[in-house]
Amino acid sequence: MDMKRINQIVNNDQKFDIFYDDRPVWIQELDYGNQTAKIGFVDNFEERDVFIKDLYEDIN
């Protein structure tokens, strides 16, 4: 995912299906300097810092 798209997602009230490593996630916060995101996994309470480029969207 690129920075332009991640900004569109976090600044929008709609629901988007975002994934990391084939698992659905929600974005908690962004670090633009390091181009990372703190994510939470939908299926449990695990949190992780990941590169924004490693996130992807299900557009189906």
N, CA and C atoms as a LAMMPS dump frame, in Angstrom:
ITEM: TIMESTEP
0
ITEM: NUMBER OF ATOMS
180
ITEM: BOX BOUNDS ff ff ff
-5.0000000000000000e+02 5.0000000000000000e+02
-5.0000000000000000e+02 5.0000000000000000e+02
-5.0000000000000000e+02 5.0000000000000000e+02
ITEM: ATOMS id mol type element x y z
1 1 1 N 0.854 -1.156 0
2 1 2 C 0 0 0
3 1 3 C 0.906 1.226 0
4 2 1 N 0.461 2.288 -0.644
5 2 2 C 1.275 3.498 -0.668
6 2 3 C 0.723 4.549 0.298
7 3 1 N 1.497 5.603 0.505
8 3 2 C 1.132 6.637 1.48
9 3 3 C -0.155 7.365 1.095
10 4 1 N -0.358 7.598 -0.185
11 4 2 C -1.571 8.288 -0.615
12 4 3 C -2.817 7.481 -0.243
13 5 1 N -2.786 6.19 -0.506
14 5 2 C -3.946 5.346 -0.222
15 5 3 C -4.161 5.191 1.287
16 6 1 N -3.094 5.04 2.046
17 6 2 C -3.259 4.878 3.489
18 6 3 C -3.888 6.131 4.083
19 7 1 N -3.537 7.304 3.569
20 7 2 C -4.147 8.55 4.036
21 7 3 C -5.627 8.606 3.691
22 8 1 N -6 8.151 2.507
23 8 2 C -7.408 8.123 2.119
24 8 3 C -8.201 7.222 3.062
25 9 1 N -7.63 6.117 3.447
26 9 2 C -8.318 5.159 4.31
27 9 3 C -8.499 5.718 5.715
28 10 1 N -7.431 6.239 6.308
29 10 2 C -7.53 6.682 7.7
30 10 3 C -8.335 7.974 7.842
31 11 1 N -8.484 8.728 6.77
32 11 2 C -9.252 9.971 6.823
33 11 3 C -10.662 9.802 6.272
34 12 1 N -11.162 8.585 6.269
35 12 2 C -12.47 8.286 5.714
36 12 3 C -13.289 7.532 6.76
37 13 1 N -14.58 7.762 6.77
38 13 2 C -15.454 7.091 7.737
39 13 3 C -15.931 5.718 7.264
40 14 1 N -15.657 5.366 6.02
41 14 2 C -16.082 4.074 5.504
42 14 3 C -15.208 2.952 6.069
43 15 1 N -15.717 1.742 5.97
44 15 2 C -14.97 0.556 6.393
45 15 3 C -14.182 0.024 5.192
46 16 1 N -12.93 -0.293 5.421
47 16 2 C -12.079 -0.872 4.389
48 16 3 C -11.498 -2.176 4.917
49 17 1 N -11.349 -3.158 4.041
50 17 2 C -10.769 -4.438 4.421
51 17 3 C -9.266 -4.382 4.165
52 18 1 N -8.512 -4.204 5.252
53 18 2 C -7.058 -4.091 5.177
54 18 3 C -6.45 -5.347 5.782
55 19 1 N -5.388 -5.831 5.155
56 19 2 C -4.768 -7.085 5.575
57 19 3 C -3.262 -6.939 5.713
58 20 1 N -2.732 -7.756 6.601
59 20 2 C -1.296 -7.94 6.742
60 20 3 C -1.059 -9.428 6.914
61 21 1 N -0.256 -9.996 6.066
62 21 2 C 0.09 -11.422 6.167
63 21 3 C -1.168 -12.302 6.164
64 22 1 N -2.101 -11.987 5.277
65 22 2 C -3.367 -12.723 5.113
66 22 3 C -4.287 -12.657 6.332
67 23 1 N -4.068 -11.687 7.216
68 23 2 C -4.924 -11.516 8.396
69 23 3 C -5.54 -10.124 8.381
70 24 1 N -6.826 -9.999 8.676
71 24 2 C -7.464 -8.679 8.702
72 24 3 C -6.95 -7.844 9.875
73 25 1 N -6.719 -6.563 9.602
74 25 2 C -6.179 -5.659 10.621
75 25 3 C -6.932 -4.338 10.617
76 26 1 N -6.74 -3.592 11.687
77 26 2 C -7.179 -2.214 11.719
78 26 3 C -5.965 -1.361 12.05
79 27 1 N -5.948 -0.176 11.499
80 27 2 C -4.803 0.714 11.64
81 27 3 C -5.016 1.587 12.872
82 28 1 N -4.082 1.533 13.8
83 28 2 C -4.182 2.302 15.033
84 28 3 C -3.51 3.665 14.908
85 29 1 N -2.331 3.684 14.317
86 29 2 C -1.623 4.953 14.131
87 29 3 C -0.582 4.801 13.041
88 30 1 N -0.15 5.947 12.511
89 30 2 C 0.829 5.969 11.434
90 30 3 C 2.063 6.739 11.863
91 31 1 N 3.215 6.297 11.406
92 31 2 C 4.476 7.009 11.582
93 31 3 C 4.987 7.32 10.183
94 32 1 N 4.725 8.542 9.734
95 32 2 C 5.064 8.921 8.364
96 32 3 C 6.574 8.958 8.143
97 33 1 N 7.343 9.319 9.16
98 33 2 C 8.794 9.387 9.019
99 33 3 C 9.409 8.035 8.714
100 34 1 N 8.967 7.025 9.436
101 34 2 C 9.491 5.663 9.227
102 34 3 C 8.652 4.859 8.241
103 35 1 N 7.541 5.447 7.795
104 35 2 C 6.58 4.779 6.914
105 35 3 C 6.128 3.441 7.492
106 36 1 N 5.75 3.499 8.777
107 36 2 C 5.24 2.32 9.462
108 36 3 C 3.849 2.614 10.018
109 37 1 N 3.157 1.561 10.34
110 37 2 C 1.835 1.668 10.94
111 37 3 C 1.772 0.728 12.136
112 38 1 N 1.115 1.181 13.189
113 38 2 C 0.793 0.28 14.293
114 38 3 C -0.565 -0.306 13.947
115 39 1 N -0.62 -1.628 13.885
116 39 2 C -1.859 -2.306 13.515
117 39 3 C -2.314 -3.208 14.65
118 40 1 N -3.601 -3.465 14.662
119 40 2 C -4.18 -4.45 15.554
120 40 3 C -4.864 -5.502 14.699
121 41 1 N -4.717 -6.742 15.076
122 41 2 C -5.339 -7.825 14.327
123 41 3 C -6.789 -7.988 14.768
124 42 1 N -7.683 -8.149 13.802
125 42 2 C -9.109 -8.25 14.079
126 42 3 C -9.434 -9.529 14.84
127 43 1 N -8.683 -10.596 14.605
128 43 2 C -9.018 -11.894 15.19
129 43 3 C -8.465 -12.13 16.593
130 44 1 N -7.668 -11.186 17.134
131 44 2 C -7.194 -11.293 18.519
132 44 3 C -6.683 -9.925 18.977
133 45 1 N -6.035 -9.863 20.117
134 45 2 C -5.596 -8.582 20.678
135 45 3 C -4.159 -8.235 20.328
136 46 1 N -3.545 -8.989 19.437
137 46 2 C -2.154 -8.758 19.063
138 46 3 C -2.007 -7.423 18.333
139 47 1 N -0.934 -6.709 18.638
140 47 2 C -0.576 -5.478 17.95
141 47 3 C 0.822 -5.639 17.382
142 48 1 N 1.103 -4.871 16.325
143 48 2 C 2.412 -4.971 15.696
144 48 3 C 2.7 -3.689 14.931
145 49 1 N 3.968 -3.313 14.852
146 49 2 C 4.406 -2.228 13.984
147 49 3 C 4.904 -2.854 12.688
148 50 1 N 4.348 -2.393 11.567
149 50 2 C 4.699 -2.962 10.26
150 50 3 C 4.94 -1.836 9.263
151 51 1 N 5.614 -2.146 8.188
152 51 2 C 5.796 -1.178 7.118
153 51 3 C 4.479 -1.014 6.361
154 52 1 N 4.157 0.229 6.042
155 52 2 C 2.919 0.524 5.32
156 52 3 C 2.881 -0.215 3.99
157 53 1 N 4.022 -0.362 3.339
158 53 2 C 4.065 -1.044 2.038
159 53 3 C 3.666 -2.51 2.136
160 54 1 N 3.698 -3.082 3.35
161 54 2 C 3.337 -4.489 3.542
162 54 3 C 1.849 -4.698 3.81
163 55 1 N 1.097 -3.617 3.946
164 55 2 C -0.353 -3.713 4.112
165 55 3 C -1.006 -3.765 2.731
166 56 1 N -2.127 -4.444 2.633
167 56 2 C -2.842 -4.472 1.363
168 56 3 C -4.333 -4.483 1.615
169 57 1 N -5.055 -4.121 0.579
170 57 2 C -6.489 -3.932 0.68
171 57 3 C -7.203 -4.962 -0.175
172 58 1 N -8.293 -5.509 0.376
173 58 2 C -9.161 -6.402 -0.401
174 58 3 C -10.219 -5.528 -1.043
175 59 1 N -10.202 -5.421 -2.348
176 59 2 C -11.123 -4.534 -3.051
177 59 3 C -12.279 -5.282 -3.69
178 60 1 N -12.489 -6.524 -3.326
179 60 2 C -13.622 -7.303 -3.893
180 60 3 C -14.917 -6.948 -3.238
